[in-house]
């Protein structure tokens, strides 16, 4: 899922669990079901497992991104 945050997020960089130093990416990766985070320009793309539900993850992702870039 692609989230346009409207401010520069750095990158391009792909982050995965245990391998990220970016605060926003690290927080997103702590959400159950998130497997990777891609950041570049003014957007962030979150990839989840097949089992995870966007219905659950979407508001959590928006909350994290709002806290960091809102």
Residue pairs with C-beta under 8 A, 6 or more apart in sequence:
1 45
1 46
1 48
1 54
1 57
1 58
1 61
2 43
2 44
2 45
3 43
3 44
3 45
3 46
3 61
3 62
3 65
4 42
4 43
5 42
5 43
5 44
5 65
5 69
5 70
6 42
6 69
7 42
7 69
8 41
8 42
9 24
9 39
9 40
9 41
9 42
9 43
9 44
9 69
10 22
10 39
10 40
11 38
11 39
11 40
11 41
12 38
12 39
12 40
13 22
13 25
13 38
13 39
13 40
14 36
14 37
14 38
15 22
15 25
15 26
15 29
15 36
15 37
15 38
15 39
16 29
16 35
16 36
16 37
17 29
17 35
20 26
20 29
20 37
22 37
22 39
23 68
24 37
24 39
24 44
24 64
24 65
24 68
24 69
25 37
25 39
25 44
27 64
27 67
27 68
28 34
28 37
28 44
28 46
28 61
28 64
28 65
29 36
29 37
31 57
31 60
31 61
31 64
32 52
33 48
33 49
33 51
33 52
33 53
33 56
33 57
34 46
34 47
34 48
34 52
34 57
34 61
35 47
35 48
35 49
36 46
36 47
37 44
37 45
37 46
37 47
38 44
38 45
38 47
39 45
44 65
46 57
46 61
48 54
48 57
